[in-house]
């Protein structure tokens, strides 16, 4: 009985996400090259992320759908490795890594995965250049504002065995922005 209820709830949530994504697409209308960004409202400050929607449409659409469904609200940062990355999210389906974008800067945003074709809703943001992550993870966005929040996250004390922060810090909400180009 419990699994039927969970399945029904998951189906209703997926349907709601699909409807929200259709609404987002409709709002964007003919402006195909509109810049899409989201602001993660965290316990340590806001982090604004620009999505690479033209280069990574499936990963960007998946991420936006999860944001639109409020999926990331309340997600704690589950891994925080100074000089490397912080990670948050949970398991869902997402596309395989793309081969042409590179982790060339602080603040690059990628989907985490457990191997080929296994991306999930978990994502990470780099604290530094990470060429060792290229070709392994779908890089779909970059931080454009909120580097002070990245600094604060990087300073958090963590458990050295699993890199989880001693005190939970989380995403409190997400705002989706669509900026249409001037015509």
Order of alpha helices (4+ residues) and beta strands (2+ residues): alpha-beta-beta-alpha-beta-beta-beta-beta-beta-alpha-beta
